[in-house]
Amino acid sequence: MDSVTVSPKFQVVIPQRVRERMAVKAGDRMQVVQYGDRIELIPERPARELRGFLAGIDTSVPREEDRV
């Protein structure tokens, strides 16, 4: 587990190993979420990256006869 130090300007550096695994680049935007007693950074990804992520999902839904 990596640890970081908060600077006097309340900045932190994301460790290189984590940046590489998460493909975070300079200029990327992050959502900051407080969850209980921790802070989570969630990368904001463009909607076009979501294209196809549900490929292969089963969309069959049982329906009532009068709703078909």
VORO-733167 format. One record per residue (C-alpha): residue number from 1; y, z, x. Coordinates in pm, 1 decimal. Layout:
LUMVEX    i        c2        c3        c1
LUMVEX  NUM         Y         Z         X
...
This chain:
LUMVEX    i        c2        c3        c1
LUMVEX    1       0.0       0.0       0.0
LUMVEX    2     341.5     -92.4     127.7
LUMVEX    3     647.1     128.2     102.7
LUMVEX    4    1011.9      32.5     122.9
LUMVEX    5    1338.2     218.7     171.9
LUMVEX    6    1629.4     195.3     -69.2
LUMVEX    7    1946.2      94.9     116.2
LUMVEX    8    2287.3     258.4      59.3
LUMVEX    9    2362.1     -38.6    -170.7
LUMVEX   10    2042.0      39.8    -369.2
LUMVEX   11    1865.9    -270.4    -234.8
LUMVEX   12    1501.7    -301.2    -133.6
LUMVEX   13    1315.5    -567.9      63.6
LUMVEX   14     994.8    -699.1     -90.4
LUMVEX   15     732.5    -690.3     185.5
LUMVEX   16     635.2   -1030.7     324.8
LUMVEX   17     269.9    -994.1     227.0
LUMVEX   18     368.5    -936.3    -136.8
LUMVEX   19     625.7   -1220.0    -135.0
LUMVEX   20     366.0   -1462.8      -5.8
LUMVEX   21      98.9   -1359.4    -257.2
LUMVEX   22     343.8   -1380.0    -547.8
LUMVEX   23     511.7   -1698.9    -419.0
LUMVEX   24     855.5   -1535.0    -441.5
LUMVEX   25    1134.2   -1728.9    -272.7
LUMVEX   26    1495.9   -1645.5    -193.6
LUMVEX   27    1706.2   -1701.3    -504.7
LUMVEX   28    1422.2   -1635.0    -752.5
LUMVEX   29    1520.0   -1422.0   -1050.1
LUMVEX   30    1333.4   -1106.0   -1147.6
LUMVEX   31    1326.8    -894.8   -1459.3
LUMVEX   32    1360.7    -524.5   -1381.7
LUMVEX   33    1165.5    -298.7   -1615.0
LUMVEX   34    1155.8      79.7   -1615.5
LUMVEX   35     811.8     190.3   -1725.1
LUMVEX   36     772.9     566.0   -1732.2
LUMVEX   37     852.3     694.3   -1384.1
LUMVEX   38     823.5     358.5   -1208.5
LUMVEX   39    1021.7      35.8   -1167.4
LUMVEX   40     851.3    -301.5   -1212.5
LUMVEX   41     987.6    -634.5   -1088.8
LUMVEX   42     859.7    -928.6   -1292.4
LUMVEX   43     930.5   -1280.4   -1164.8
LUMVEX   44    1100.3   -1502.9   -1421.1
LUMVEX   45     915.9   -1833.6   -1431.4
LUMVEX   46    1039.8   -2153.3   -1596.7
LUMVEX   47     876.0   -2238.8   -1929.8
LUMVEX   48     736.2   -2562.6   -1783.3
LUMVEX   49     504.5   -2353.6   -1562.7
LUMVEX   50     336.0   -2227.9   -1880.3
LUMVEX   51     230.3   -2578.6   -1981.6
LUMVEX   52    -145.4   -2594.0   -2020.8
LUMVEX   53    -217.1   -2225.5   -1961.2
LUMVEX   54    -400.9   -2208.4   -2296.0
LUMVEX   55    -616.2   -2513.9   -2226.1
LUMVEX   56    -964.0   -2465.8   -2364.3
LUMVEX   57    -870.0   -2189.7   -2608.7
LUMVEX   58   -1077.8   -2183.1   -2928.3
LUMVEX   59    -837.6   -2269.4   -3210.9
LUMVEX   60   -1096.6   -2274.5   -3488.1
LUMVEX   61   -1005.9   -2020.9   -3752.3
LUMVEX   62   -1217.2   -1945.1   -4060.9
LUMVEX   63   -1015.2   -2047.3   -4365.0
LUMVEX   64   -1052.2   -1993.3   -4734.7
LUMVEX   65   -1162.2   -2301.9   -4928.2
LUMVEX   66    -831.4   -2338.7   -5114.5
LUMVEX   67    -635.2   -2324.2   -4785.0
LUMVEX   68    -801.6   -2614.5   -4605.1
